[in-house]
Amino acid sequence: MSIDKEHIQKEEEQWRKIIAVGNQDAGMVLIYDQKLCAFAHEIGAALEKKITFDYIFAASRLIERINVLLSKLPKEKFETVVGIFLNIKQRLKEEVIQGKTAQRKKALNSFPEEIHQASHKLCDELEKRFCK
């Protein structure tokens, strides 16, 4: 997955806005979200380069990062985003961890972009709620 420079600049500007507000909770959610997203991007890059690695371990680590992120999000305020991440988590379990060995790599391949898009939705929500 290749991301252009303009896309990165827009993301970084959004992060600056969220951080500049000075809300510690929003800042921590942003950090945990970016840790998840960065790891997902590294998995995507490894898959693109056809690097062999433990797909179950990678999916388990993504799930752990999603759990940490979800533990920091007030579910009632971020209901849609929480639902998206819960869905991703469930599908990682079903399609990669419990999936057929021959299909794990293919299944895992869709998640980096999906996590990236979920991260955008979360950052949009953080900006909407905290950067008025």
Backbone hydrogen bonds in HBPLUS format (Angstrom, degrees):
<---DONOR---> <-ACCEPTOR-->    atom                        ^
c    i                          cat <-CA-CA->   ^        H-A-AA   ^      H-
h    n   atom  resd res      DA  || num        DHA   H-A  angle D-A-AA Bond
n    s   type  num  typ     dist DA aas  dist angle  dist       angle   num
A0008-ILE N   A0004-ASP O   3.16 MM   4  6.55 159.2  2.21 151.8 157.6     1
A0009-GLN N   A0005-LYS O   2.93 MM   4  6.20 158.9  1.97 151.6 157.5     2
A0010-LYS N   A0006-GLU O   2.97 MM   4  6.22 156.4  2.03 149.6 155.3     3
A0011-GLU N   A0007-HIS O   3.00 MM   4  6.29 160.1  2.04 150.8 156.3     4
A0012-GLU N   A0008-ILE O   2.90 MM   4  6.12 168.8  1.91 155.2 158.2     5
A0013-GLU N   A0009-GLN O   2.95 MM   4  6.11 150.2  2.04 144.5 152.5     6
A0014-GLN N   A0010-LYS O   3.05 MM   4  6.27 155.3  2.11 145.7 152.0     7
A0015-TRP N   A0011-GLU O   2.92 MM   4  6.28 157.3  1.97 154.2 161.0     8
A0016-ARG N   A0012-GLU O   2.94 MM   4  6.16 156.3  1.99 144.9 151.2     9
A0017-LYS N   A0013-GLU O   3.06 MM   4  6.35 157.6  2.11 147.4 152.6    10
A0018-ILE N   A0014-GLN O   3.06 MM   4  6.37 162.8  2.09 151.8 156.0    11
A0019-ILE N   A0015-TRP O   2.88 MM   4  6.09 167.5  1.90 158.6 161.7    12
A0020-ALA N   A0016-ARG O   2.80 MM   4  5.84 157.7  1.84 150.1 156.8    13
A0022-GLY N   A0019-ILE O   3.03 MM   3  5.68 145.4  2.16 116.3 124.6    14
A0027-GLY N   A0023-ASN O   2.96 MM   4  6.18 158.9  2.01 154.0 160.8    15
A0028-MET N   A0024-GLN O   2.91 MM   4  6.12 156.6  1.96 149.4 155.0    16
A0029-VAL N   A0025-ASP O   2.97 MM   4  6.21 161.3  2.01 151.4 156.5    17
A0030-LEU N   A0026-ALA O   2.95 MM   4  6.14 158.7  2.00 146.9 153.0    18
A0031-ILE N   A0027-GLY O   2.98 MM   4  6.26 155.4  2.04 146.0 152.4    19
A0032-TYR N   A0028-MET O   2.97 MM   4  6.25 171.0  1.98 157.3 158.4    20
A0033-ASP N   A0029-VAL O   2.85 MM   4  5.97 155.4  1.91 150.3 158.0    21
A0034-GLN N   A0030-LEU O   2.89 MM   4  6.06 157.9  1.93 149.1 154.8    22
A0035-LYS N   A0031-ILE O   2.94 MM   4  6.21 149.1  2.03 149.7 158.4    23
A0036-LEU N   A0032-TYR O   3.11 MM   4  6.30 160.4  2.15 144.5 149.1    24
A0037-CYS N   A0033-ASP O   2.88 MM   4  6.12 166.9  1.90 152.8 156.8    25
A0038-ALA N   A0034-GLN O   2.83 MM   4  5.81 162.5  1.86 143.8 149.0    26
A0039-PHE N   A0035-LYS O   3.12 MM   4  6.22 160.6  2.16 143.6 148.7    27
A0040-ALA N   A0036-LEU O   2.96 MM   4  6.22 158.9  2.00 151.1 157.4    28
A0041-HIS N   A0037-CYS O   2.90 MM   4  6.18 155.6  1.95 150.3 156.9    29
A0042-GLU N   A0038-ALA O   3.00 MM   4  6.31 150.4  2.09 145.5 153.4    30
A0043-ILE N   A0039-PHE O   2.99 MM   4  6.31 153.2  2.06 150.0 157.1    31
A0044-GLY N   A0040-ALA O   2.91 MM   4  6.21 160.8  1.95 149.7 155.2    32
A0045-ALA N   A0041-HIS O   2.87 MM   4  6.14 155.3  1.93 148.4 154.8    33
A0046-ALA N   A0042-GLU O   2.96 MM   4  6.15 158.2  2.01 145.6 151.4    34
A0047-LEU N   A0043-ILE O   2.89 MM   4  6.16 157.6  1.94 153.8 160.1    35
A0048-GLU N   A0044-GLY O   2.92 MM   4  6.15 156.9  1.97 148.0 154.4    36
A0049-LYS N   A0045-ALA O   3.03 MM   4  6.25 151.8  2.11 146.1 153.1    37
A0051-ILE N   A0046-ALA O   2.91 MM   5  5.20 168.3  1.92 159.9 157.3    38
A0050-LYS N   A0047-LEU O   3.01 MM   3  4.88 154.4  2.08 101.1 108.2    39
A0058-ALA N   A0054-ASP O   3.03 MM   4  6.34 162.7  2.06 151.5 156.3    40
A0059-ALA N   A0055-TYR O   2.95 MM   4  6.10 163.6  1.97 146.7 151.2    41
A0060-SER N   A0056-ILE O   2.85 MM   4  6.00 156.5  1.91 148.1 155.2    42
A0061-ARG N   A0057-PHE O   2.90 MM   4  6.16 154.9  1.96 151.6 158.1    43
A0062-LEU N   A0058-ALA O   2.95 MM   4  6.25 153.7  2.02 147.7 155.2    44
A0063-ILE N   A0059-ALA O   2.95 MM   4  6.20 158.0  2.00 148.2 154.0    45
A0064-GLU N   A0060-SER O   2.92 MM   4  6.21 155.1  1.98 145.4 152.4    46
A0065-ARG N   A0061-ARG O   2.95 MM   4  6.19 159.6  1.99 148.9 153.9    47
A0066-ILE N   A0062-LEU O   2.86 MM   4  6.13 153.0  1.94 149.2 157.3    48
A0067-ASN N   A0063-ILE O   2.85 MM   4  6.11 158.3  1.90 151.6 157.5    49
A0068-VAL N   A0064-GLU O   3.03 MM   4  6.35 156.6  2.08 149.4 154.9    50
A0069-LEU N   A0065-ARG O   2.99 MM   4  6.21 166.6  2.01 148.5 152.4    51
A0070-LEU N   A0066-ILE O   2.80 MM   4  6.02 166.8  1.81 157.7 161.3    52
A0071-SER N   A0067-ASN O   2.94 MM   4  6.09 142.6  2.08 142.3 152.3    53
A0072-LYS N   A0069-LEU O   3.03 MM   3  5.39 149.5  2.13 108.1 117.4    54
A0073-LEU N   A0070-LEU O   3.25 MM   3  5.13 149.8  2.34  97.6 106.2    55
A0077-LYS N   A0074-PRO O   2.99 MM   3  5.54 141.0  2.14 114.8 125.6    56
A0078-PHE N   A0074-PRO O   3.10 MM   4  6.27 139.4  2.28 152.7 164.6    57
A0082-VAL N   A0078-PHE O   2.85 MM   4  5.96 166.8  1.86 166.5 171.1    58
A0083-GLY N   A0079-GLU O   2.98 MM   4  6.12 157.1  2.03 144.7 151.1    59
A0084-ILE N   A0080-THR O   3.03 MM   4  6.37 149.0  2.13 145.3 153.7    60
A0085-PHE N   A0081-VAL O   3.00 MM   4  6.33 166.4  2.02 158.0 159.8    61
A0086-LEU N   A0082-VAL O   2.85 MM   4  6.06 156.9  1.90 153.4 160.6    62
A0087-ASN N   A0083-GLY O   2.98 MM   4  6.10 153.3  2.06 142.9 149.8    63
A0088-ILE N   A0084-ILE O   3.00 MM   4  6.32 158.6  2.05 150.2 155.8    64
A0089-LYS N   A0085-PHE O   2.93 MM   4  6.09 164.7  1.95 149.0 153.3    65
A0090-GLN N   A0086-LEU O   2.96 MM   4  6.16 161.6  1.99 148.2 152.8    66
A0091-ARG N   A0087-ASN O   2.96 MM   4  6.17 163.4  1.99 152.0 156.5    67
A0092-LEU N   A0088-ILE O   2.85 MM   4  6.09 150.9  1.93 152.3 160.7    68
A0093-LYS N   A0089-LYS O   3.13 MM   4  6.43 157.0  2.18 147.6 153.1    69
A0094-GLU N   A0090-GLN O   2.97 MM   4  6.27 165.7  1.99 152.0 155.7    70
A0095-GLU N   A0091-ARG O   2.72 MM   4  5.56 166.7  1.74 150.5 155.1    71
A0096-VAL N   A0092-LEU O   3.05 MM   4  5.31 148.4  2.15 126.4 135.5    72
A0097-ILE N   A0092-LEU O   3.12 MM   5  6.56 164.3  2.15 156.8 161.3    73
A0098-GLN N   A0093-LYS O   2.77 MM   5  5.97 151.7  1.84 162.1 171.1    74
A0103-GLN N   A0100-LYS O   2.89 MM   3  5.45 147.6  2.00 117.4 127.4    75
A0104-ARG N   A0101-THR O   3.39 MM   3  5.47 164.2  2.42 106.3 110.8    76
A0107-ALA N   A0103-GLN O   2.95 MM   4  6.09 159.9  1.99 153.0 159.3    77
A0108-LEU N   A0104-ARG O   2.84 MM   4  6.02 164.1  1.87 155.9 160.0    78
A0109-ASN N   A0105-LYS O   3.08 MM   4  6.20 141.6  2.23 144.0 153.8    79
A0110-SER N   A0107-ALA O   3.42 MM   3  6.15 155.8  2.49 116.2 120.1    80
A0111-PHE N   A0108-LEU O   3.10 MM   3  5.62 149.6  2.20 115.9 124.3    81
A0114-GLU N   A0110-SER O   3.42 MM   4  6.51 157.8  2.48 144.0 150.2    82
A0115-ILE N   A0111-PHE O   2.79 MM   4  5.85 163.3  1.81 163.0 165.4    83
A0116-HIS N   A0112-PRO O   2.96 MM   4  6.13 152.9  2.04 141.5 149.6    84
A0117-GLN N   A0113-GLU O   2.93 MM   4  6.19 158.0  1.98 150.3 155.0    85
A0118-ALA N   A0114-GLU O   2.97 MM   4  6.23 154.1  2.04 144.0 151.5    86
A0119-SER N   A0115-ILE O   2.85 MM   4  6.04 150.6  1.93 146.9 155.3    87
A0120-HIS N   A0116-HIS O   3.03 MM   4  6.41 147.7  2.13 143.4 151.8    88
A0121-LYS N   A0117-GLN O   3.09 MM   4  6.45 157.2  2.14 146.6 152.0    89
A0122-LEU N   A0118-ALA O   2.95 MM   4  6.27 157.2  2.01 149.4 155.6    90
A0123-CYS N   A0119-SER O   2.88 MM   4  6.15 166.5  1.90 154.2 157.6    91
A0124-ASP N   A0120-HIS O   2.84 MM   4  6.05 156.1  1.89 151.1 158.1    92
A0125-GLU N   A0121-LYS O   2.98 MM   4  6.23 153.9  2.05 145.1 152.0    93
A0126-LEU N   A0122-LEU O   2.83 MM   4  6.17 158.6  1.88 154.6 161.0    94
A0127-GLU N   A0123-CYS O   2.88 MM   4  6.04 163.5  1.90 149.4 153.9    95
A0128-LYS N   A0124-ASP O   2.90 MM   4  6.08 158.8  1.94 145.9 152.2    96
A0129-ARG N   A0125-GLU O   2.93 MM   4  6.07 158.6  1.97 151.2 156.2    97
A0130-PHE N   A0126-LEU O   2.91 MM   4  5.87 158.0  1.96 151.9 157.5    98
A0131-CYS N   A0127-GLU O   2.88 MM   4  5.00 151.0  1.96 134.7 140.5    99
